[in-house]
């Protein structure tokens, strides 16, 4: 898949962030795109930004946690474009809270979107790609699919699941000699709106020493890579048929930390978390 010109790519979560940047960069490569998002206004803004490119663009409002809707969209993409060569399972949400405080419903919510949404996209588009004679499935995990973080068990679980699914799928396809390949992507802090949409359990503030709003602000300060840079890195990884793509110096650092320290990385993260929490409490007392 070194040449994307004339190919057809489906992108979820295309109404903002990495999804929007992927849509634009794919169009710049001459790739026709089928875009989806639960946010129709954001999706319309993405399309408006792409009018200059001579490619076919179709859109669909889609909740990726709805299996039937996802499968119907995959069929519609092929009906509209004649084929499907790539799918970028990008849509995702975030959740913060301790295991003890989060509800089963909280975990179900994030797994339905972050994991099952990726699984539905993978299975819905795979047969269409095989029928087209070539294809590539790109599943977006996270640096939190490489190393776990306190208060992020739901997000960690979903992103580790995406990694496990994608790496196993790649092996399945290799063994079968399939015309389809796959890549697992691990972005670090990307300048998107995911922090603002993160669900925070109220008791998280007792641990972090910061309010939900302050925690979101701290989270956003860690976002160092632009969506455009992320999209270009992902597309380059597809062209090179990479098994894993790390985005940003923080993703590289996380990967190195786990490789070097093994499970001891958890102690490092806990120490950093405690230090930050103490600083937050001191700051609040003097405020």
C-alpha positions, 0 to 999 in steps of 0.5 A: 500500500505504498501508493494511496492514490485512487484507493478508498479509506474509511476513517472514524472519529473524523470530526476532529483531532487525529481523525480529521488530520488523517482525512486531510492527509489521505486526500493530499495523497489522492485517496478517496475517503469515507468519513464518520463521526458521532459529531455531525458538526465537526464532520461537516467542518472537516469536509469544508477543509477538504474541498480543495482536494479532487477526491471523493468524500462521503460522510456518515454520522456513526456511533462506533459502539453500535455494531449494526450501524458500523457494519451497515456503514462498511457496506455503504462505503463499498456501495458509494466508492466501489471498494474499501482499501483502508480503515482507520479505527480512530474514534475513542474516549477517555475515562479517569477514576480508581478501579474501586470507584468506577462502576461496571457501567463506566467500564462498559461505556469505554470498552464499547467505544474504544475496543468494540468500536475497533473490533467492529471496524476491523471485522466489518471492513476486512472482508471488503478489503479481501474482496478488493485484493489489497487492504490495510487496517489501522487501529489506534491504541495509545501509549497507555496501551504500552504502559498502564497509568494510575486512575486510567484502568478503563482507558488502559484496558481498552487500549491494551485490548486494541493492541492485543487484537491488532498484533494477533490479527497481524499474525493471523494475516501473515500466516494466511498470506492475506492481501490485507495487513494491519498496523497498531498505532500508539500515540503519545500526547496529541493536541486534540480535545480528548482531555476536555471530553474525559469522564473524571470520577469525583474521587479522583481529585482526592488522589491527584490533589487537583480538581477535574478541570485542573487535571484536564489542564495538566493532561493537556500540557502533556500534549506535544505532537500536532494531529497533522504530524501524527497523521503523517507518521501513521500514513508513513507507517502504513506505506512501510507496512509497519507492525507498530507505530509510535507517535511522539517522543513521549511514546518512544520514551514510554516504550523504552521505559517498559522495555528497560524496566519491565514491571518496575516501570510502575514504581516510577510512575507511582512516584511521579504521581505522588510527587505531582499530587503533593505539589497540587495540594501545596498549590491549593493551600497557598491559593 
